[in-house]
Amino acid sequence: MKNLPRASIIVPAFNAAGTIGDCLEALLAQDYPADRLEIIAVDNRSTDGTADVMCRYPVRVVEERRTQSSYAARNAGLAVAQGSVLLFTDADCLPDRSWARMLAAALEDENAGGAAGRIEAAPATTLVERFQIESDVLDAARAFTTPALPFAQTANAAYRRVVFERVGLFDPMLVSGGDLDFSWRVQRAGWGLAYVPTAIVRHRHRRTLRGLVKLYAKNLHGATLLAERYPTYRPYQSIRVPLCRTKEIAEDVMRFIVGLPGALVRRDSYAAARPLFEAAMRLGGIIGWLRWRVGRPHGREALGYLSDHPEDVREAV
C-alpha cells in the first residue's frame, strides 16, 4: 500500500441521522493507510440532528447551508478536500473495507479520469425495498453498457483531483443526474471512466411508498433538466410522459384489483402490493415532470473549478 495517493472521501447528508453513523463507521474501517485518508461529512441543511451524529466521529464535518442539493454539498466537501484522489459515497451506503483502495488503484491509469464501483442492495426490511432490489434501481454496471456514454453514480465513485481543476465542479442546480452530467463532461474533456466491480458499496433503498414516489419524482425532474443540454434526454420533456404514466397507473390499479383476491388466498402480500409500487413509480414521474414544467428555466450555473493548491481552500460553511 506504499504507493497509494492521499485520498479524500466526501459524504453529503440531508436528514440522515439514522444512517450516517453506520456509513462513517464503515469508512473509518477502510484498509487504506490512515495517514493518507481523510473523511469529510457534509451536512446539507438537515433538521434531524444529522450534524450531531457526524460530530461523534473522528471525521471532518462541514456544512452547506446556502443550497439544498447533494451536489452543492459535494462541492462544499471538495472545497476543503486535501486529497489528490476524491471519492464519493452517500449517507445511506455501507462501503466494503477495501472500497477506497480499489477505486484509488483504478485511477493509477492516467487515462482514467474517474472510476465507478459496484452498488449492491442492503438486505430488504420492507416490501418497498424488495421491489427496488428486484427492479435493479441502482445498477452501476448497467450505466456502463448503455448506448450513451457511461457514467459513475456518486453513491460509488472516485475522480482524480486534476479532473475537477480542469472540468469544474458538480452542477448544484440539478436535482438528480448531476453525477451523469459530470461524468459526461469528464469524458468530453478526453478522460475515460473505469468500472471496478470489486469496489463495493451496499445501498439502503427507500423504505416507504412515499419515499418511492419522492425518489422517482426527483429522478424524472432531473432527466428533464438534463434534456436542456443532452439530446438523449429530450423525450423526457414530452407531454407524452405524463399522459403515458397516467394510462399506466390506471392499468396498475386494475392489475391490483384483479390480482388481489388470488394474492390474499396465497398470502402473498408482495404480489398483491407490487402493482401499487409500480403505480407509485409512475406517479413520481408525473410529479417530477410537472415540477419541471411549472419551474423556472434552469440554465447552467457558473460551475467553478477546484483549486490546484488544496492548502489554500477554506471551510465551506
C-alpha positions in Angstrom: 0.0 0.0 0.0 3.0 2.3 -0.1 2.1 3.9 -3.4 -1.5 4.8 -2.6 -2.1 8.5 -3.0 -3.6 10.9 -0.4 -7.4 10.5 -0.7 -10.5 12.3 0.5 -13.9 10.7 0.9 -16.8 13.1 0.7 -20.3 12.1 2.1 -23.2 14.5 1.7 -26.1 14.1 4.0 -29.6 15.5 4.4 -31.7 14.3 7.3 -29.7 11.1 7.5 -29.3 10.8 11.3 -30.5 7.2 11.1 -27.9 6.0 8.6 -24.9 8.4 8.6 -23.3 6.8 11.7 -23.1 3.3 10.1 -21.7 4.9 6.9 -19.0 6.7 8.8 -18.1 3.6 10.8 -17.6 1.7 7.5 -15.4 4.5 6.1 -13.3 4.6 9.3 -12.8 0.8 8.9 -11.2 1.1 5.4 -8.0 -0.7 4.9 -6.5 2.4 3.4 -3.5 3.9 5.2 -5.0 6.3 7.9 -2.3 8.9 7.3 -3.3 9.2 3.7 -7.1 9.2 4.1 -9.5 11.9 5.2 -13.2 11.6 5.6 -15.4 14.7 5.0 -19.0 14.6 6.1 -21.2 17.4 4.7 -24.5 18.3 6.4 -26.9 19.8 3.9 -29.4 21.8 6.0 -30.6 18.8 8.0 -33.2 19.2 10.7 -33.0 15.8 12.4 -29.6 16.1 14.2 -27.5 14.7 11.4 -24.7 17.1 12.2 -24.7 16.0 15.8 -24.2 12.4 14.8 -21.4 13.3 12.4 -19.6 15.1 15.2 -19.4 11.9 17.3 -16.8 10.5 14.8 -13.2 11.5 14.0 -14.1 13.0 10.6 -14.1 16.5 9.3 -17.6 18.0 9.4 -18.6 20.9 7.2 -21.9 22.4 6.3 -23.7 23.5 3.1 -26.4 25.9 4.1 -26.9 28.0 1.1 -28.3 25.4 -1.4 -30.4 22.3 -0.7 -28.7 20.0 -3.1 -26.5 16.9 -2.7 -24.3 18.3 -5.5 -23.9 21.6 -3.7 -22.9 19.6 -0.6 -20.4 17.6 -2.5 -18.9 20.8 -3.9 -18.6 22.1 -0.3 -16.7 19.0 0.6 -14.5 19.4 -2.5 -13.6 22.9 -1.3 -11.9 21.7 1.8 -10.6 18.3 0.5 -6.8 17.8 0.5 -6.6 14.6 -1.5 -5.3 14.0 -5.0 -8.0 11.3 -5.3 -11.5 12.3 -4.4 -14.0 9.6 -3.5 -17.8 9.8 -3.1 -20.5 7.8 -1.4 -23.8 8.5 0.2 -25.1 8.6 3.8 -27.3 5.6 3.2 -24.4 3.4 1.8 -22.1 1.0 3.5 -18.7 0.6 1.6 -16.7 -2.6 1.9 -13.5 -2.4 3.8 -11.3 -2.4 0.6 -13.6 0.1 -1.3 -11.4 3.2 -1.2 -8.2 1.2 -2.0 -9.9 -0.5 -5.0 -11.1 2.8 -6.5 -7.8 4.6 -5.9 -5.9 1.8 -7.6 -8.0 2.1 -10.7 -7.0 5.7 -11.1 -3.3 4.9 -11.4 -4.1 4.7 -15.1 -3.7 8.4 -16.2 -6.2 7.9 -19.0 -8.9 7.2 -16.4 -10.3 10.5 -15.0 -12.7 8.6 -12.8 -13.9 5.2 -11.6 -17.1 3.7 -10.5 -17.7 0.7 -8.3 -20.5 -1.9 -7.9 -23.6 -0.9 -5.9 -25.4 -3.7 -4.2 -28.6 -3.5 -2.2 -28.6 -3.8 1.6 -30.9 -6.6 2.9 -34.6 -5.6 2.5 -36.6 -4.9 5.6 -39.8 -3.7 3.8 -41.7 -4.8 0.7 -40.9 -1.4 -0.9 -37.2 -2.2 -0.5 -37.7 -5.6 -2.0 -39.4 -4.1 -5.0 -36.4 -1.8 -5.6 -34.0 -4.6 -5.3 -35.8 -6.7 -7.9 -36.0 -3.6 -10.2 -32.2 -3.0 -10.0 -32.7 0.7 -9.3 -29.0 1.4 -8.8 -27.2 -1.0 -11.2 -23.8 0.7 -11.7 -22.8 -1.9 -14.3 -25.8 -1.0 -16.4 -24.5 2.6 -16.6 -21.5 1.2 -18.5 -23.5 -0.8 -21.0 -25.9 1.8 -22.4 -25.6 3.2 -25.9 -24.8 6.6 -24.5 -21.6 7.5 -22.6 -21.1 5.6 -19.3 -21.4 7.4 -16.0 -20.3 7.0 -12.4 -23.1 7.2 -9.8 -21.9 9.3 -6.9 -23.0 6.6 -4.4 -19.8 4.8 -5.5 -17.4 6.9 -7.5 -13.9 8.4 -7.5 -12.1 11.1 -9.5 -8.6 12.4 -9.7 -8.3 15.9 -8.4 -7.0 17.3 -11.7 -10.4 16.5 -13.3 -12.1 19.0 -11.0 -9.4 21.5 -11.7 -9.9 21.4 -15.4 -13.6 20.4 -15.9 -15.2 22.3 -13.0 -17.5 21.1 -10.1 -20.8 19.4 -9.9 -23.8 21.4 -11.1 -25.6 22.2 -7.8 -28.9 23.1 -9.6 -29.5 19.6 -10.9 -31.9 17.8 -8.5 -30.8 14.5 -9.9 -28.4 13.4 -12.7 -25.6 15.7 -11.6 -23.3 12.6 -11.5 -24.2 11.7 -15.1 -23.6 15.4 -16.2 -20.2 15.5 -14.5 -19.2 12.1 -15.9 -20.1 13.1 -19.4 -18.2 16.4 -19.1 -15.2 14.5 -17.9 -15.3 12.2 -20.9 -15.9 15.0 -23.4 -12.7 16.5 -21.9 -10.8 13.4 -23.1 -10.7 11.2 -20.0 -12.1 7.7 -19.6 -14.1 6.1 -16.8 -13.1 2.8 -15.2 -15.6 0.3 -13.8 -14.3 -1.6 -10.7 -16.7 -4.4 -9.7 -14.6 -5.2 -6.7 -15.2 -1.8 -5.2 -18.5 -2.4 -3.5 -21.0 -0.3 -1.5 -24.3 -1.6 -0.2 -27.1 0.9 -0.6 -30.2 1.1 1.6 -33.2 1.7 -0.7 -36.2 3.8 0.1 -38.3 2.0 2.8 -41.8 3.5 2.2 -44.2 4.1 -0.6 -43.9 7.9 0.0 -40.1 7.6 -0.3 -40.5 5.7 -3.6 -42.7 8.4 -5.1 -40.2 11.1 -4.0 -37.3 9.2 -5.5 -38.9 8.8 -8.9 -40.2 12.4 -8.9 -36.6 13.6 -8.3 -35.2 11.2 -11.0 -37.7 12.4 -13.7 -37.2 16.0 -12.8 -33.5 15.5 -13.1 -34.0 13.9 -16.5 -36.0 16.8 -17.8 -33.2 19.2 -16.7 -30.6 17.1 -18.4 -32.6 17.3 -21.6 -31.8 21.0 -21.7 -28.2 20.1 -22.5 -28.2 16.5 -23.8 -30.4 15.5 -26.7 -30.6 11.9 -25.4 -32.9 13.1 -22.6 -35.2 15.3 -24.7 -38.0 12.7 -24.8 -38.4 13.2 -21.0 -39.7 16.7 -21.7 -42.5 15.5 -23.9 -46.2 15.8 -22.9 -46.3 12.1 -23.7 -44.5 11.4 -20.4 -47.3 12.4 -18.0 -50.0 11.1 -20.4 -48.4 7.6 -20.7 -47.7 7.5 -17.0 -51.4 8.3 -16.2 -52.6 5.5 -18.5 -50.1 3.0 -17.0 -51.2 4.0 -13.4 -54.8 3.1 -14.4 -53.5 -0.3 -15.7 -51.5 -0.9 -12.5 -54.6 -0.2 -10.4 -56.7 -2.6 -12.5 -54.0 -5.3 -12.1 -54.0 -4.7 -8.3 -57.8 -5.1 -8.2 -57.8 -8.2 -10.4 -54.9 -9.9 -8.6 -55.7 -9.0 -5.0 -58.1 -12.0 -4.3 -55.6 -14.6 -5.5 -52.7 -12.9 -3.7 -54.7 -12.9 -0.5 -55.6 -16.6 -0.9 -51.8 -17.4 -1.4 -51.0 -15.0 1.5 -48.5 -13.3 -0.8 -48.5 -9.7 0.3 -45.7 -8.7 -2.1 -47.5 -10.0 -5.2 -50.6 -8.1 -4.0 -48.7 -4.8 -3.5 -46.3 -4.9 -6.5 -48.8 -3.1 -8.9 -49.1 -0.3 -6.4 -45.3 0.1 -6.2 -45.2 0.3 -10.0 -48.0 2.9 -9.8 -46.0 4.9 -7.2 -43.0 5.0 -9.6 -45.2 6.4 -12.4 -46.9 8.9 -10.1 -43.4 10.1 -9.1 -42.6 10.6 -12.7 -45.7 12.7 -13.3 -44.8 14.9 -10.3 -41.2 15.3 -11.5 -42.4 16.3 -15.0 -44.8 18.8 -13.5 -42.1 20.3 -11.3 -40.0 20.9 -14.4 -42.9 22.2 -16.5 -44.0 24.8 -13.9 -40.5 25.7 -12.7 -38.2 28.4 -14.0 -35.8 27.7 -16.8 -32.7 26.0 -15.5 -29.6 27.3 -17.3 -26.2 26.1 -16.2 -24.7 27.9 -13.2 -21.1 29.1 -13.2 -19.7 25.8 -12.0 -16.3 26.9 -10.7 -13.1 25.0 -10.6 -11.2 23.3 -7.9 -8.1 24.9 -6.7 -4.9 23.2 -7.7 -3.4 24.3 -4.3 -5.5 22.4 -1.7 -3.8 24.1 1.1 -5.4 27.4 0.0 -9.0 26.3 0.5 -11.1 27.3 3.5 -14.0 25.8 5.3 -17.1 25.9 3.1 -19.8 26.9 5.7 
